[in-house]
């Protein structure tokens, strides 16, 4: 395998006894969800339905799989899944071993179970991944088939203790600014091509990048031959589950994805519990979880380490998202730890189908670029409302622990200059249309952060201010700057303690701002400098 960083595997010869075709031990997927999670929710939502499976089990060994790190097991794994599906459902076991494979397609009523010390590595042969019609970054486009996928399924799971490695280093471009000098030199010497301080794994990858005008979706590519030429650029998400019901991911580890890692799209009743996601810090578009247009979801007890946003809520982009018209709604995000990422918990920027009824609580962010990140821009449309965030602990946040940015330009926090932002904000104020995004009715409480850049930033649109946001019981120590509010209406700040140099609150273009009970009806463009008690 040719990967960005060559991997040397020392394999010990071992033999496996074939598992019996059918047995009852561990074949039923047990419900490990504490029902107390639904108590005192600030909105009504049904309990998330969990999948269950018949007491029928097969091993991929029975279908010719070999865990030697060199045998390609694509057919064996998928044949096992098809056999269990045809039998009416059950468990497919991936035993201990190093399993090289191409794309895995889940089918209804199948629990893909990985034993301890099972490592599934997806081949870095681009030709193993067919180019398909799909959705990426909220737009209808073409991408390579995901290493793990399911579509129009019901009652599916990936459980156990194993690791799925997406061989993402073979696919991803890398920015020079994200590496040390020695790392960059080693990368360039490994092959690939360089253009404008970005390394691409192949010339086809670079050609695909040059064809993109709207984020990562190429334009002007018409023939199958042209699409095939840029195949290395069409980086798949590691796991893509579409239009499926009763989905469970539990206990396993996903790492090194070609682009986004976990991408449930238009699913209902989905649970992600005790999962670990690890992507390198330099991984371009290396989001950990993008929950898009899903309904009734639990994101609980997980660890995320991402190269981009960590826990991200989406619902499609611009006209494609509005036409789909599927909000992401009824979601509980609880007891998660984020080790790295552009944002710990994020809404947007692709939120054109709407986002509502989201409860985030008891999470820890360690060094994410931004803590709580709400982002969108003109053209998106969509309404984000009914968001409740409680009891979040953060340390070493280089930018804002809380950020609302309705002038998002596609760059990570810290990559965009003040001049870039001011340039976009100087444009003529348009009329409110279906393309105008709206963020409203958001409630945040019990936030503690030690070490940050600007404590908070509210940056709404002149034609559509951020509305009815409540922030209370917040402690931010060692902040480089206080709170900045611009283009907001009906914001309530209560019991906010900011330790920083200078003033703690700077406001302009705000209406009905309430600070510790005192109401400021109108603060215009001249601005007002305040301090919390």
C-alpha positions in Angstrom: 0.0 0.0 0.0 1.2 3.5 -0.9 0.3 5.9 1.9 1.5 9.3 3.0 3.5 7.9 5.8 4.7 4.3 5.0 3.4 1.8 7.5 5.5 -1.3 8.4 3.5 -4.2 9.7 5.2 -7.1 11.5 2.8 -10.0 11.2 2.8 -13.1 13.3 1.5 -16.2 11.6 -1.7 -17.4 13.2 -4.6 -19.7 12.4 -8.3 -19.3 13.0 -10.8 -22.0 13.9 -13.9 -21.4 11.8 -16.8 -20.2 13.9 -20.0 -22.1 13.8 -22.6 -20.7 11.4 -25.1 -20.1 14.2 -24.9 -19.5 17.9 -26.6 -17.3 20.5 -23.8 -15.7 22.5 -23.7 -11.9 21.9 -25.8 -12.2 18.8 -28.6 -10.0 20.1 -27.6 -6.3 20.2 -28.4 -5.1 23.7 -29.8 -1.7 24.5 -27.2 0.1 26.5 -28.9 3.5 26.5 -29.8 5.0 29.9 -33.5 6.1 29.7 -32.7 9.0 32.0 -31.2 10.8 29.0 -34.7 11.9 28.0 -35.6 13.4 31.3 -36.0 17.2 31.5 -35.4 17.8 27.9 -36.3 21.4 26.9 -38.4 20.1 23.9 -40.4 17.0 23.1 -38.8 14.2 21.1 -39.5 10.5 20.9 -37.1 8.0 22.3 -34.6 6.9 19.7 -35.4 3.4 18.5 -32.5 0.9 18.8 -31.9 -1.9 16.4 -32.1 -5.5 17.4 -31.0 -8.7 15.5 -31.8 -12.4 15.4 -29.5 -14.8 17.2 -27.7 -15.7 14.0 -23.9 -15.2 13.5 -21.3 -15.8 10.8 -17.6 -15.0 10.6 -16.1 -13.5 7.6 -13.6 -16.4 7.8 -16.4 -18.7 6.5 -16.4 -16.6 3.3 -12.7 -16.8 2.6 -11.4 -13.7 4.4 -7.8 -13.7 5.5 -6.4 -11.3 8.2 -2.9 -11.2 6.9 -2.8 -7.5 5.9 -2.2 -8.3 2.2 -5.3 -10.3 1.0 -8.1 -8.0 -0.3 -11.2 -9.1 1.6 -13.8 -6.9 -0.1 -15.8 -9.8 -1.6 -15.6 -12.0 1.6 -16.9 -9.3 3.9 -19.7 -8.2 1.6 -20.7 -11.8 0.9 -21.0 -12.4 4.6 -23.2 -9.3 4.9 -25.4 -10.5 2.0 -25.7 -13.9 3.5 -26.9 -12.7 6.9 -29.3 -10.2 5.2 -30.8 -13.0 3.1 -31.2 -15.2 6.2 -33.3 -12.5 7.8 -30.6 -10.8 9.9 -28.0 -11.3 12.5 -24.3 -10.6 13.2 -21.3 -10.6 10.9 -18.1 -11.0 12.9 -14.7 -9.5 11.9 -12.3 -11.4 14.2 -8.9 -10.3 15.5 -6.5 -9.7 12.6 -5.4 -7.1 10.0 -8.1 -7.0 7.3 -7.4 -5.2 4.0 -10.6 -4.4 2.1 -12.3 -2.2 -0.4 -15.8 -0.7 0.1 -18.1 -2.4 2.6 -21.9 -2.0 2.0 -24.2 -2.6 5.0 -27.6 -4.2 4.4 -30.7 -4.2 6.5 -30.9 -6.3 9.7 -27.1 -6.8 9.9 -24.8 -6.0 12.8 -21.2 -5.7 11.7 -19.3 -6.7 14.8 -15.6 -6.3 15.3 -13.7 -8.2 17.9 -10.9 -6.8 20.0 -7.7 -6.3 18.1 -9.5 -6.3 14.7 -8.0 -3.7 12.4 -9.9 -3.0 9.1 -7.7 -1.0 6.7 -9.3 0.2 3.5 -7.2 -0.1 0.4 -5.6 3.1 -1.0 -6.3 1.9 -4.6 -8.5 4.7 -5.9 -9.9 2.4 -8.6 -11.5 0.3 -5.9 -14.0 3.1 -5.2 -16.6 3.6 -8.0 -17.7 7.2 -8.7 -21.3 7.7 -7.6 -24.0 10.4 -7.6 -24.2 11.6 -4.0 -24.2 14.7 -1.7 -21.1 16.3 -0.3 -20.8 19.6 1.7 -24.6 19.9 1.2 -24.5 19.9 -2.6 -25.5 17.3 -5.1 -22.4 16.1 -6.9 -20.2 13.0 -7.6 -17.8 11.4 -5.2 -16.1 8.1 -4.8 -18.0 5.4 -3.0 -17.4 5.5 0.8 -15.3 2.8 2.4 -18.4 2.1 4.5 -21.9 2.8 3.2 -25.6 2.0 3.5 -28.6 3.4 1.7 -32.3 2.8 2.3 -31.6 0.3 5.0 -33.3 -0.4 8.3 -32.0 -2.0 11.5 -28.2 -1.8 11.0 -25.2 -1.5 13.3 -21.5 -1.4 13.5 -20.4 -2.5 17.0 -17.6 -4.1 19.0 -14.1 -3.1 19.7 -12.3 -2.9 16.4 -10.7 -0.1 14.3 -11.6 1.1 10.8 -8.7 3.0 9.1 -9.7 4.9 5.9 -6.2 5.3 4.5 -7.0 9.0 4.2 -3.4 10.1 3.9 -3.4 8.7 0.4 -6.3 10.9 -0.7 -6.0 14.2 1.1 -4.2 17.4 0.0 -2.1 19.0 2.7 -1.5 22.7 3.3 2.2 23.6 3.9 1.1 25.9 6.8 -0.2 22.9 8.8 3.2 21.1 8.9 6.6 21.7 10.2 9.4 22.3 7.7 10.8 18.8 8.1 7.3 17.3 7.8 6.6 19.3 4.6 10.0 18.3 3.1 9.3 14.6 3.8 5.9 14.9 2.3 7.1 16.5 -0.9 9.9 13.9 -1.3 7.3 11.1 -1.0 5.8 12.1 -4.4 2.7 13.9 -5.5 2.6 17.5 -6.9 2.7 20.9 -5.2 0.7 24.0 -6.2 0.5 27.2 -4.3 1.9 25.7 -1.0 -0.6 22.8 -1.2 0.6 19.2 -1.7 -1.6 16.9 -3.8 -1.2 13.1 -3.9 -1.6 13.0 -7.7 -1.8 15.2 -10.8 -5.5 14.1 -11.1 -6.1 15.3 -7.5 -4.7 18.8 -8.5 -6.8 18.9 -11.7 -9.9 18.2 -9.6 -9.0 21.0 -7.2 -8.6 23.4 -10.0 -12.0 22.5 -11.3 -13.6 23.6 -8.1 -15.2 27.0 -7.7 -17.7 26.2 -5.0 -15.8 24.6 -2.2 -14.9 21.0 -3.1 -17.4 20.3 -5.9 -15.8 20.4 -9.4 -17.5 22.2 -12.3 -17.1 21.7 -16.0 -16.3 18.0 -15.7 -18.6 16.3 -18.1 -17.5 12.9 -19.5 -16.8 9.7 -17.6 -13.2 9.9 -18.8 -12.9 13.4 -17.2 -14.4 12.2 -14.0 -12.2 9.2 -13.9 -9.1 11.4 -14.3 -9.9 13.4 -11.2 -11.0 10.3 -9.2 -8.2 11.0 -6.5 -9.8 14.4 -5.8 -13.3 12.9 -5.2 -12.4 12.0 -1.7 -15.2 10.0 0.0 -16.4 10.3 3.5 -15.3 7.3 5.5 -18.8 6.3 6.6 -21.9 7.4 4.6 -25.3 6.2 5.8 -28.2 7.6 3.7 -32.0 7.4 4.2 -31.8 4.7 6.8 -33.6 3.9 10.0 -32.6 2.5 13.4 -28.8 2.9 13.0 -26.3 2.1 15.8 -22.6 2.9 15.9 -21.2 1.7 19.2 -17.8 0.9 20.7 -15.7 1.0 17.6 -12.9 3.4 16.4 -12.9 5.2 13.1 -9.7 7.0 11.9 -7.8 8.6 9.1 -10.7 9.4 6.8 -10.2 10.7 3.2 -12.5 13.6 4.0 -15.3 13.7 6.6 -15.3 10.7 8.9 -18.9 9.9 9.9 -21.7 11.3 7.7 -25.3 10.1 8.4 -27.6 11.8 5.9 -31.4 11.9 6.0 -31.5 9.1 8.6 -34.0 8.6 11.4 -33.4 7.0 14.8 -29.6 7.0 14.9 -27.4 6.4 17.9 -23.6 7.0 18.1 -22.4 5.8 21.4 -19.0 5.2 22.9 -17.3 5.7 19.5 -13.9 7.2 19.0 -12.9 9.2 15.9 -9.3 10.2 15.3 -8.2 12.3 12.3 -4.8 14.0 12.0 -4.7 17.7 12.8 -3.6 18.5 9.3 -6.4 16.5 7.6 -8.2 18.7 5.1 -12.0 18.5 5.6 -11.3 16.0 8.3 -14.6 16.5 10.2 -15.3 13.9 12.9 -19.1 13.8 12.7 -21.4 15.6 10.3 -25.0 14.8 11.2 -27.0 16.0 8.2 -30.8 16.3 7.9 -31.3 13.5 10.5 -34.2 13.1 12.8 -34.1 11.6 16.3 -30.5 11.1 17.2 -28.3 10.4 20.2 -24.6 11.5 20.1 -23.4 10.3 23.5 -20.3 9.1 25.3 -17.9 9.6 22.4 -14.3 10.9 21.9 -13.6 13.0 18.8 -10.2 14.2 17.6 -10.7 16.0 14.2 -8.7 17.9 11.6 -11.8 20.1 11.0 -15.1 20.5 12.9 -15.7 17.8 15.5 -19.5 17.5 16.2 -21.3 19.3 13.4 -25.0 19.7 12.6 -26.0 20.3 9.0 -29.0 20.2 6.6 -27.7 20.9 3.1 -26.4 23.9 1.3 -28.1 26.8 -0.5 -30.8 25.8 -3.1 -29.9 22.1 -2.9 -30.5 22.1 0.9 -33.6 24.2 0.7 -35.1 21.9 -2.0 -34.3 18.9 0.1 -36.2 20.6 2.9 -35.1 18.2 5.7 -34.1 19.9 8.9 -31.7 18.2 11.4 -33.9 17.9 14.5 -34.4 16.1 17.8 -30.8 15.5 18.7 -29.2 14.9 22.1 -25.4 15.5 22.3 -24.2 14.4 25.7 -21.0 13.3 27.5 -18.7 13.8 24.6 -15.0 14.8 24.7 -13.3 16.7 21.8 -9.5 16.7 21.8 -9.0 18.8 18.7 -11.0 20.4 16.0 -11.9 23.7 14.3 -15.0 23.7 16.5 -16.1 21.5 19.4 -19.9 21.7 18.7 -20.9 23.3 15.4 -24.0 24.3 13.5 -23.5 25.0 9.8 -22.4 26.4 7.6 -24.5 24.1 5.5 -27.8 24.5 7.3 -30.2 25.5 4.5 -32.8 22.9 5.4 -33.0 24.2 9.0 -31.8 23.0 12.4 -34.1 22.7 15.5 -34.5 20.9 18.8 -30.9 20.3 19.6 -29.7 19.6 23.2 -26.0 19.7 24.0 -24.9 19.0 27.6 -22.0 17.7 29.7 -19.3 18.0 27.0 -15.6 18.8 27.3 -13.5 20.6 24.6 -9.7 20.5 25.0 -7.9 23.0 22.7 -10.5 23.3 19.9 -10.0 26.4 17.7 -13.5 27.5 18.7 -15.7 26.0 21.3 -19.4 26.5 20.3 -19.5 27.6 16.7 -22.5 28.8 14.8 -21.8 29.7 11.2 -23.6 30.6 8.0 -23.6 33.2 5.2 -25.9 34.9 2.7 -27.3 32.5 0.2 -27.8 29.6 2.6 -31.3 30.4 3.8 -32.7 28.1 6.5 -33.6 28.7 10.1 -31.6 27.5 13.2 -33.8 27.6 16.3 -34.5 25.8 19.5 -30.8 25.1 20.4 -30.1 24.4 24.1 -26.5 24.1 25.4 -25.7 23.4 29.0 -22.7 22.6 31.2 -19.7 22.7 28.8 -16.1 22.8 30.0 -13.2 24.1 27.8 -9.5 24.9 28.1 -7.0 26.5 25.7 -9.4 27.8 23.1 -7.3 30.0 20.9 -10.3 31.8 19.4 -13.8 32.2 20.7 -15.5 29.8 23.2 -18.7 31.0 21.7 -19.0 32.3 18.1 -21.9 33.3 15.9 -20.6 34.2 12.4 -23.2 34.9 9.7 -20.4 36.2 7.4 -18.7 32.8 7.2 -16.3 32.6 4.3 -15.2 29.0 4.3 -12.0 29.3 6.3 -11.2 28.0 9.7 -10.9 30.3 12.7 -7.6 32.0 12.5 -7.1 31.5 8.8 -9.2 34.5 7.8 -7.8 38.0 8.2 -9.7 40.9 9.6 -9.5 42.5 6.2 -11.2 39.4 4.6 -14.1 39.7 7.1 -14.5 43.5 6.7 -14.4 43.1 2.9 -17.4 40.8 2.9 -19.3 42.9 5.5 -19.0 46.1 3.4 -21.2 44.7 0.6 -24.6 46.3 0.0 -27.3 45.1 2.4 -29.7 42.9 0.5 -33.4 42.3 1.0 -34.5 39.4 3.2 -35.4 36.4 1.0 -35.4 32.6 1.2 -31.6 32.9 0.8 -31.3 34.7 4.2 -30.2 32.5 7.1 -31.8 33.0 10.4 -30.4 32.1 13.9 -32.8 32.5 16.8 -34.0 31.1 20.1 -30.7 29.7 21.3 -30.0 29.2 25.0 -26.6 28.7 26.5 -25.8 28.2 30.2 -23.1 26.9 32.6 -20.0 27.4 30.5 -16.5 27.4 32.0 -13.4 28.1 29.9 -9.8 28.7 30.9 -7.7 30.3 28.3 -9.2 31.8 25.1 -8.9 34.4 22.5 -11.9 36.7 22.2 -14.4 35.5 24.8 -17.5 35.7 22.5 -18.3 37.1 19.1 -21.9 37.7 17.8 -21.7 38.7 14.2 -25.1 38.8 12.6 -26.4 40.1 9.3 -27.7 43.7 9.1 -30.8 42.4 7.3 -31.2 39.4 9.7 -29.7 40.0 13.2 -29.1 37.1 15.6 -32.3 37.0 17.7 -33.3 35.9 21.1 -30.1 34.4 22.4 -29.7 33.8 26.1 -26.2 33.3 27.6 -26.0 32.9 31.4 -23.7 31.6 34.1 -20.5 31.8 32.2 -16.9 32.0 33.5 -14.1 32.7 31.0 -10.7 33.2 32.5 -7.5 34.4 30.8 -9.3 35.7 27.7 -7.3 37.9 25.4 -10.4 40.0 24.7 -13.9 40.4 26.0 -17.3 39.9 24.4 -18.1 41.6 21.0 -21.7 41.9 19.8 -22.7 43.2 16.4 -26.1 42.9 14.6 -28.1 41.2 17.4 -31.5 41.6 18.8 -33.0 40.4 22.0 -29.7 39.0 23.4 -29.7 38.4 27.2 -26.4 38.1 29.1 -26.7 37.1 32.7 -24.0 36.3 35.3 -21.1 36.5 32.9 -17.6 36.7 34.3 -14.8 37.5 31.9 -11.2 37.8 33.1 -9.4 39.8 30.5 -7.4 43.1 30.0 -9.6 46.1 29.2 -13.4 46.2 28.9 -15.4 43.0 28.9 -18.3 44.0 26.6 -18.2 45.9 23.3 -21.6 46.4 21.5 -22.8 48.0 18.3 -25.9 47.7 16.1 -27.9 45.9 18.8 -31.5 46.1 20.0 -33.1 45.1 23.3 -29.8 43.9 24.8 -30.3 42.9 28.4 -27.1 42.7 30.6 -27.7 41.5 34.2 -31.2 42.8 34.1 -30.5 46.2 32.5 -32.0 46.8 29.1 -30.3 48.7 26.3 -33.1 49.4 23.8 -30.9 50.6 20.9 -27.1 50.7 20.4 -26.2 52.1 17.0 -23.2 52.0 14.8 -21.4 54.4 17.2 -21.2 51.5 19.6 -21.0 51.2 23.4 -18.4 49.9 25.7 -19.7 48.1 28.8 -18.4 45.9 31.6 -20.1 43.0 33.3 -20.6 43.2 37.1 
